[in-house]
Amino acid sequence: MVVCAPMSARDFRVMLEARWSEGKFLCVGLDSDLAKIPESVRKEDTRQTLVAFNRAIIDATKDLVCAFKLNSAFYEAHGDEGLAALRETIGYISEIMPEVPVILDAKRGDIGNTNEQYAYATFKHLRADAVTVSPYLGGEPLEAFFKYADKGVIVLCHTSNEGAKEVQQLSVDGEPLYKVVARLAAEKWNKHGNCCLLVGATYPEALGEVRAIVGEMPILIAGIGAQDGDLHATIKQGISSKGRGLIVNAARSIIFASQDHNFAKAARGKAQELHDAITKALIQ
Amino acid sequence: MVVCAPMSARDFRVMLEARWSEGKFLCVGLDSDLAKIPESVRKEDTRQTLVAFNRAIIDATKDLVCAFKLNSAFYEAHGDEGLAALRETIGYISEIMPEVPVILDAKRGDIGNTNEQYAYATFKHLRADAVTVSPYLGGEPLEAFFKYADKGVIVLCHTSNEGAKEVQQLSVDGEPLYKVVARLAAEKWNKHGNCCLLVGATYPEALGEVRAIVGEMPILIAGIGAQDGDLHATIKQGISSKGRGLIVNAARSIIFASQDHNFAKAARGKAQELHDAITKALIQ
């Protein structure tokens, strides 16, 4: 007799740990910019084009990843059709790879009663397993997300963009703001054990400092590939003492690896290359 | 001959200045929580219910306001139907009150290429006149919003929630973070003249400090009403030297003023009360 696990069995941290135990740390970012989708996969309408492209990328890379990440902005830009494509893509991943968690990269953050609505939209309506959020309003309103204990709540700590320094490296009593945020996350906000952080691969030193503060907490690494993050340094600085804790996201460099009809094969090639490079960095 | 202004004539700052010159500073926040919408206005489906409620509130208050603000979360929670209601509501305001700007309160903020998509979604797809954004990633990625020079870009400075202090009042070389953000906004980020700030009415002293830094920059005031901000102190601290610069938002206290069939009349009563209190504070 086959016993199907109920929906509530999808626990983000448990799913991640299982993928990590298989040596998978790569996360494919479905930042599916409509303008960059190859001609060969285009359909009649925007929804179908986005879904067809995403399915092809998912099919080509799904055995190599610890998670998929969908960046909400690239779907919101297309209104109803984009939202439908976002929902269908999450549904597709849950169906064909129920063991792979889905992160909604939405960088949400408002006061408590508003975050209740964002959390509902993310976890109940879209059925994502994790969401990225902003720390700027403090930990109190984020409780609306954290209280979904089986979901991951990934707090922005040090983002990958060049201009991130302007605010995130401001000196708070001699310590950069991103380290203060990391400490708040680790010591105060993680009551339900589901807090994670986002750190850009473009700042490997910051990543090492954050890891020293947060112990085994999962860290989503942004900016590998298109943003020229140094993969080797990133893995060395970011891996936890148990050899886990990393979700290494690459988006444009994988999904838009080629514009020809073999785009999915090219995406797999790039994903395999990154997977191998991560594995190599881990054993060196 | 009547000459209709083209769509591009909708300049957020110009529209605001015109409303301020009529003595209107109130902004009605359409945080239209489905669970709280009165029975008498409910329709067959969620979209229709949200739109019918919003139209009733808009019709009842439109001559008293300098802007309407829609909080994206309360629509996102309902997927396609919510998104359709959001778009229809913005369309309705633009149609019946083309002189009143619409703020999308979405608190977006990501890296540059992602913000390009959010800006498109906000200004082109939804046709909002302004949007709220987070400063955590610095000013550089916000340029994707700022470059729409006729749109308002409202940067979170000091939010209204109790827990806001935890990050926003951290001491950066002896100065609280929110003041550093205000200075960055005024001195560095406002190249296109369309930068605005958000400050919570629950922190009137912070508001005074911010006003001293930013001159005539428009400030969206959150937290009047349900969050018990002190209106008189807020107006005194927040008004600019030219007697302008404030967008005083109230949401729950107006739109859910009553649950009976006279809910729109009750909303108008509450809006009038706030409008009068603002006027009184201004002349005292």
Chai-1 contact restraints between the chains, C-beta under 6 A:
chainA,res_idxA,chainB,res_idxB,connection_type,confidence,min_distance_angstrom,max_distance_angstrom,comment,restraint_id
A,N71,B,T114,contact,1.0,0.0,6.0,A-B,restraint_1
A,A73,B,T114,contact,1.0,0.0,6.0,A-B,restraint_2
A,A73,B,Q117,contact,1.0,0.0,6.0,A-B,restraint_3
A,A73,B,Y118,contact,1.0,0.0,6.0,A-B,restraint_4
A,F74,B,Q117,contact,1.0,0.0,6.0,A-B,restraint_5
A,E76,B,A121,contact,1.0,0.0,6.0,A-B,restraint_6
A,A77,B,Q117,contact,1.0,0.0,6.0,A-B,restraint_7
A,A77,B,Y120,contact,1.0,0.0,6.0,A-B,restraint_8
A,A77,B,A121,contact,1.0,0.0,6.0,A-B,restraint_9
A,G79,B,H125,contact,1.0,0.0,6.0,A-B,restraint_10
A,D80,B,D80,contact,1.0,0.0,6.0,A-B,restraint_11
A,L83,B,L83,contact,1.0,0.0,6.0,A-B,restraint_12
A,K107,B,G109,contact,1.0,0.0,6.0,A-B,restraint_13
A,K107,B,D110,contact,1.0,0.0,6.0,A-B,restraint_14
A,G109,B,K107,contact,1.0,0.0,6.0,A-B,restraint_15
A,D110,B,K107,contact,1.0,0.0,6.0,A-B,restraint_16
A,I111,B,N161,contact,1.0,0.0,6.0,A-B,restraint_17
A,T114,B,N71,contact,1.0,0.0,6.0,A-B,restraint_18
A,T114,B,A73,contact,1.0,0.0,6.0,A-B,restraint_19
A,Q117,B,A73,contact,1.0,0.0,6.0,A-B,restraint_20
A,Q117,B,F74,contact,1.0,0.0,6.0,A-B,restraint_21
A,Q117,B,A77,contact,1.0,0.0,6.0,A-B,restraint_22
A,Y118,B,A73,contact,1.0,0.0,6.0,A-B,restraint_23
A,Y120,B,A77,contact,1.0,0.0,6.0,A-B,restraint_24
A,A121,B,E76,contact,1.0,0.0,6.0,A-B,restraint_25
A,A121,B,A77,contact,1.0,0.0,6.0,A-B,restraint_26
A,H125,B,G79,contact,1.0,0.0,6.0,A-B,restraint_27
A,S134,B,S134,contact,1.0,0.0,6.0,A-B,restraint_28
A,S134,B,Y136,contact,1.0,0.0,6.0,A-B,restraint_29
A,P135,B,V167,contact,1.0,0.0,6.0,A-B,restraint_30
A,Y136,B,S134,contact,1.0,0.0,6.0,A-B,restraint_31
A,Y136,B,Y136,contact,1.0,0.0,6.0,A-B,restraint_32
A,Y136,B,V167,contact,1.0,0.0,6.0,A-B,restraint_33
A,L137,B,T159,contact,1.0,0.0,6.0,A-B,restraint_34
A,L137,B,N161,contact,1.0,0.0,6.0,A-B,restraint_35
A,L137,B,A164,contact,1.0,0.0,6.0,A-B,restraint_36
A,G138,B,G163,contact,1.0,0.0,6.0,A-B,restraint_37
A,G138,B,A164,contact,1.0,0.0,6.0,A-B,restraint_38
A,G138,B,E166,contact,1.0,0.0,6.0,A-B,restraint_39
A,G138,B,V167,contact,1.0,0.0,6.0,A-B,restraint_40
A,E140,B,G163,contact,1.0,0.0,6.0,A-B,restraint_41
A,P141,B,N161,contact,1.0,0.0,6.0,A-B,restraint_42
A,L156,B,Y136,contact,1.0,0.0,6.0,A-B,restraint_43
A,T159,B,L137,contact,1.0,0.0,6.0,A-B,restraint_44
A,N161,B,I111,contact,1.0,0.0,6.0,A-B,restraint_45
A,N161,B,L137,contact,1.0,0.0,6.0,A-B,restraint_46
A,N161,B,P141,contact,1.0,0.0,6.0,A-B,restraint_47
A,G163,B,G138,contact,1.0,0.0,6.0,A-B,restraint_48
A,G163,B,E140,contact,1.0,0.0,6.0,A-B,restraint_49
A,A164,B,L137,contact,1.0,0.0,6.0,A-B,restraint_50
A,A164,B,G138,contact,1.0,0.0,6.0,A-B,restraint_51
A,E166,B,G138,contact,1.0,0.0,6.0,A-B,restraint_52
A,V167,B,P135,contact,1.0,0.0,6.0,A-B,restraint_53
A,V167,B,Y136,contact,1.0,0.0,6.0,A-B,restraint_54
A,V167,B,G138,contact,1.0,0.0,6.0,A-B,restraint_55
A,L170,B,V172,contact,1.0,0.0,6.0,A-B,restraint_56
A,S171,B,D173,contact,1.0,0.0,6.0,A-B,restraint_57
A,V172,B,L170,contact,1.0,0.0,6.0,A-B,restraint_58
A,V172,B,V172,contact,1.0,0.0,6.0,A-B,restraint_59
A,D173,B,S171,contact,1.0,0.0,6.0,A-B,restraint_60
